[in-house]
Amino acid sequence: MSAAVITNLEKLLDGPRDGALLRYSLGNELLKAGNPAAAIQRLHEAVDRDPEFSAAWKLLGRALAENGQSNEALAVYTQGIAVAEGKGDLQAAKEMRVFMRRLAHRPGGAGE
């Protein structure tokens, strides 16, 4: 199912419906399909298009972590927390702090 969803979302790129939400949705589907590297690209595009998109920052951090890029994930979470707090999205900020702690303490994580 995910491959069909990805194909349909990709058809919308560079069209009138293209935007941060489309790029986020595509990144989410790519991550679910086990392709964190491609997800990272789309999620970077999402936050470039809407730097205030807390959920995109959170998912970008997750994609980076799943791709073995712990230090980059921590940096993205830090930036995402600042964005989320700046717009009053305290739940997203709290979740990113939890993800940061887990990432820093897991074997092979940034804390080692």
C-alpha atoms as an extended CHARMM CRD file, in Angstrom:
* protein
*
       112  EXT
         1         1  MET       CA              0.0000000000        0.0000000000        0.0000000000  PROA      1               0.0000000000
         2         2  SER       CA              2.7590000000        2.4180000000        0.9070000000  PROA      2               0.0000000000
         3         3  ALA       CA              4.3360000000        2.2170000000       -2.5630000000  PROA      3               0.0000000000
         4         4  ALA       CA              1.0560000000        3.3040000000       -4.1710000000  PROA      4               0.0000000000
         5         5  VAL       CA              0.6850000000        6.1640000000       -1.7040000000  PROA      5               0.0000000000
         6         6  ILE       CA              4.2680000000        7.2780000000       -2.3690000000  PROA      6               0.0000000000
         7         7  THR       CA              3.6820000000        7.1880000000       -6.1270000000  PROA      7               0.0000000000
         8         8  ASN       CA              0.4970000000        9.2490000000       -5.7910000000  PROA      8               0.0000000000
         9         9  LEU       CA              2.1800000000       11.8110000000       -3.5600000000  PROA      9               0.0000000000
        10        10  GLU       CA              5.1590000000       12.0810000000       -5.9030000000  PROA      10              0.0000000000
        11        11  LYS       CA              2.7880000000       12.9150000000       -8.7670000000  PROA      11              0.0000000000
        12        12  LEU       CA              1.7010000000       16.0080000000       -6.8260000000  PROA      12              0.0000000000
        13        13  LEU       CA              5.2360000000       17.3900000000       -6.4530000000  PROA      13              0.0000000000
        14        14  ASP       CA              5.8130000000       20.7200000000       -8.2070000000  PROA      14              0.0000000000
        15        15  GLY       CA              2.0780000000       21.0730000000       -8.8450000000  PROA      15              0.0000000000
        16        16  PRO       CA             -0.4630000000       23.4840000000       -7.3900000000  PROA      16              0.0000000000
        17        17  ARG       CA             -0.8790000000       21.3440000000       -4.2370000000  PROA      17              0.0000000000
        18        18  ASP       CA              2.8480000000       21.1600000000       -3.5140000000  PROA      18              0.0000000000
        19        19  GLY       CA              3.9220000000       22.5500000000       -0.1870000000  PROA      19              0.0000000000
        20        20  ALA       CA              5.2970000000       21.6980000000        3.2160000000  PROA      20              0.0000000000
        21        21  LEU       CA              2.4130000000       19.3690000000        4.0630000000  PROA      21              0.0000000000
        22        22  LEU       CA              2.8460000000       17.3450000000        0.8610000000  PROA      22              0.0000000000
        23        23  ARG       CA              6.5930000000       17.0390000000        1.4470000000  PROA      23              0.0000000000
        24        24  TYR       CA              5.9450000000       16.0300000000        5.0750000000  PROA      24              0.0000000000
        25        25  SER       CA              3.3820000000       13.4180000000        4.0050000000  PROA      25              0.0000000000
        26        26  LEU       CA              5.7540000000       11.9970000000        1.4060000000  PROA      26              0.0000000000
        27        27  GLY       CA              8.5980000000       11.8980000000        3.9450000000  PROA      27              0.0000000000
        28        28  ASN       CA              6.3400000000       10.1050000000        6.4070000000  PROA      28              0.0000000000
        29        29  GLU       CA              5.3680000000        7.4630000000        3.8380000000  PROA      29              0.0000000000
        30        30  LEU       CA              8.9910000000        6.9770000000        2.7620000000  PROA      30              0.0000000000
        31        31  LEU       CA             10.0070000000        6.4930000000        6.3810000000  PROA      31              0.0000000000
        32        32  LYS       CA              7.2070000000        3.9610000000        6.9280000000  PROA      32              0.0000000000
        33        33  ALA       CA              8.4000000000        2.1540000000        3.7820000000  PROA      33              0.0000000000
        34        34  GLY       CA             11.8830000000        1.7890000000        5.2730000000  PROA      34              0.0000000000
        35        35  ASN       CA             13.6420000000        4.4690000000        3.2370000000  PROA      35              0.0000000000
        36        36  PRO       CA             14.9000000000        7.0040000000        5.7930000000  PROA      36              0.0000000000
        37        37  ALA       CA             17.4280000000        8.5710000000        3.3870000000  PROA      37              0.0000000000
        38        38  ALA       CA             14.7000000000        9.5620000000        0.9120000000  PROA      38              0.0000000000
        39        39  ALA       CA             12.4760000000       10.6370000000        3.8100000000  PROA      39              0.0000000000
        40        40  ILE       CA             15.2200000000       12.9540000000        5.0690000000  PROA      40              0.0000000000
        41        41  GLN       CA             15.3330000000       14.7600000000        1.7330000000  PROA      41              0.0000000000
        42        42  ARG       CA             11.5680000000       15.3480000000        1.6560000000  PROA      42              0.0000000000
        43        43  LEU       CA             11.4180000000       16.3660000000        5.3070000000  PROA      43              0.0000000000
        44        44  HSD       CA             14.2520000000       18.8630000000        4.8040000000  PROA      44              0.0000000000
        45        45  GLU       CA             12.1760000000       20.2950000000        1.9520000000  PROA      45              0.0000000000
        46        46  ALA       CA              9.1510000000       20.4960000000        4.2690000000  PROA      46              0.0000000000
        47        47  VAL       CA             10.9770000000       22.5270000000        6.9250000000  PROA      47              0.0000000000
        48        48  ASP       CA             12.5910000000       24.6850000000        4.2370000000  PROA      48              0.0000000000
        49        49  ARG       CA              9.1230000000       25.5370000000        2.9250000000  PROA      49              0.0000000000
        50        50  ASP       CA              7.6470000000       26.0360000000        6.4190000000  PROA      50              0.0000000000
        51        51  PRO       CA             10.2670000000       26.5310000000        9.1330000000  PROA      51              0.0000000000
        52        52  GLU       CA              7.4770000000       26.6540000000       11.7600000000  PROA      52              0.0000000000
        53        53  PHE       CA              6.1940000000       23.1110000000       10.9900000000  PROA      53              0.0000000000
        54        54  SER       CA              6.8720000000       21.3870000000       14.3440000000  PROA      54              0.0000000000
        55        55  ALA       CA              5.7360000000       17.9390000000       13.2130000000  PROA      55              0.0000000000
        56        56  ALA       CA              8.1290000000       18.0560000000       10.2560000000  PROA      56              0.0000000000
        57        57  TRP       CA             11.0520000000       18.8640000000       12.5590000000  PROA      57              0.0000000000
        58        58  LYS       CA             10.0770000000       15.9620000000       14.8210000000  PROA      58              0.0000000000
        59        59  LEU       CA              9.7870000000       13.4880000000       11.9460000000  PROA      59              0.0000000000
        60        60  LEU       CA             13.0270000000       14.7430000000       10.3680000000  PROA      60              0.0000000000
        61        61  GLY       CA             14.8260000000       14.0130000000       13.6390000000  PROA      61              0.0000000000
        62        62  ARG       CA             13.3550000000       10.5120000000       13.6820000000  PROA      62              0.0000000000
        63        63  ALA       CA             14.3670000000        9.8680000000       10.0690000000  PROA      63              0.0000000000
        64        64  LEU       CA             17.9160000000       11.0160000000       10.7760000000  PROA      64              0.0000000000
        65        65  ALA       CA             18.0920000000        8.7850000000       13.8530000000  PROA      65              0.0000000000
        66        66  GLU       CA             16.7980000000        5.7920000000       11.8920000000  PROA      66              0.0000000000
        67        67  ASN       CA             19.4130000000        6.5190000000        9.2210000000  PROA      67              0.0000000000
        68        68  GLY       CA             22.1940000000        6.3380000000       11.8240000000  PROA      68              0.0000000000
        69        69  GLN       CA             22.8000000000       10.0960000000       11.8670000000  PROA      69              0.0000000000
        70        70  SER       CA             22.4950000000       10.6080000000       15.6240000000  PROA      70              0.0000000000
        71        71  ASN       CA             24.3480000000       13.9140000000       15.8710000000  PROA      71              0.0000000000
        72        72  GLU       CA             22.3020000000       15.4090000000       13.0480000000  PROA      72              0.0000000000
        73        73  ALA       CA             19.1080000000       14.1260000000       14.6750000000  PROA      73              0.0000000000
        74        74  LEU       CA             20.0330000000       15.7980000000       17.9660000000  PROA      74              0.0000000000
        75        75  ALA       CA             20.7040000000       19.0900000000       16.1660000000  PROA      75              0.0000000000
        76        76  VAL       CA             17.3620000000       18.8740000000       14.3540000000  PROA      76              0.0000000000
        77        77  TYR       CA             15.5140000000       18.0790000000       17.5820000000  PROA      77              0.0000000000
        78        78  THR       CA             17.1730000000       21.0690000000       19.2500000000  PROA      78              0.0000000000
        79        79  GLN       CA             16.0470000000       23.3370000000       16.4280000000  PROA      79              0.0000000000
        80        80  GLY       CA             12.6060000000       21.7220000000       16.3780000000  PROA      80              0.0000000000
        81        81  ILE       CA             12.1500000000       22.3050000000       20.1040000000  PROA      81              0.0000000000
        82        82  ALA       CA             12.9500000000       25.9990000000       19.6690000000  PROA      82              0.0000000000
        83        83  VAL       CA             10.4290000000       26.2260000000       16.8140000000  PROA      83              0.0000000000
        84        84  ALA       CA              7.7430000000       24.3450000000       18.7310000000  PROA      84              0.0000000000
        85        85  GLU       CA              8.1820000000       26.4070000000       21.8840000000  PROA      85              0.0000000000
        86        86  GLY       CA              8.1940000000       29.6110000000       19.8570000000  PROA      86              0.0000000000
        87        87  LYS       CA              4.7490000000       28.8360000000       18.4940000000  PROA      87              0.0000000000
        88        88  GLY       CA              3.3680000000       27.3480000000       21.7110000000  PROA      88              0.0000000000
        89        89  ASP       CA              3.4130000000       23.7270000000       20.5220000000  PROA      89              0.0000000000
        90        90  LEU       CA              4.5310000000       22.4330000000       23.8990000000  PROA      90              0.0000000000
        91        91  GLN       CA              3.5350000000       18.8080000000       23.2820000000  PROA      91              0.0000000000
        92        92  ALA       CA              5.7820000000       18.5570000000       20.2230000000  PROA      92              0.0000000000
        93        93  ALA       CA              8.6410000000       20.1500000000       22.1750000000  PROA      93              0.0000000000
        94        94  LYS       CA              8.1360000000       17.6620000000       25.0120000000  PROA      94              0.0000000000
        95        95  GLU       CA              8.1280000000       14.6980000000       22.6040000000  PROA      95              0.0000000000
        96        96  MET       CA             11.3240000000       15.8820000000       20.9090000000  PROA      96              0.0000000000
        97        97  ARG       CA             13.0380000000       16.1980000000       24.3050000000  PROA      97              0.0000000000
        98        98  VAL       CA             12.0820000000       12.5850000000       25.0750000000  PROA      98              0.0000000000
        99        99  PHE       CA             13.4400000000       11.4590000000       21.6860000000  PROA      99              0.0000000000
       100       100  MET       CA             16.6700000000       13.3550000000       22.3220000000  PROA      100             0.0000000000
       101       101  ARG       CA             17.1710000000       11.6570000000       25.6930000000  PROA      101             0.0000000000
       102       102  ARG       CA             16.5190000000        8.2180000000       24.2110000000  PROA      102             0.0000000000
       103       103  LEU       CA             18.8680000000        8.8820000000       21.3320000000  PROA      103             0.0000000000
       104       104  ALA       CA             21.6510000000       10.1410000000       23.5740000000  PROA      104             0.0000000000
       105       105  HSD       CA             21.4280000000        7.0830000000       25.8220000000  PROA      105             0.0000000000
       106       106  ARG       CA             21.0350000000        4.2480000000       23.3390000000  PROA      106             0.0000000000
       107       107  PRO       CA             24.0330000000        2.0800000000       22.3970000000  PROA      107             0.0000000000
       108       108  GLY       CA             25.8970000000        3.7240000000       19.5520000000  PROA      108             0.0000000000
       109       109  GLY       CA             23.9260000000        6.9110000000       20.1260000000  PROA      109             0.0000000000
       110       110  ALA       CA             25.3190000000       10.4110000000       20.2440000000  PROA      110             0.0000000000
       111       111  GLY       CA             25.9240000000       10.0770000000       23.9890000000  PROA      111             0.0000000000
       112       112  GLU       CA             28.6390000000        7.4710000000       23.5150000000  PROA      112             0.0000000000
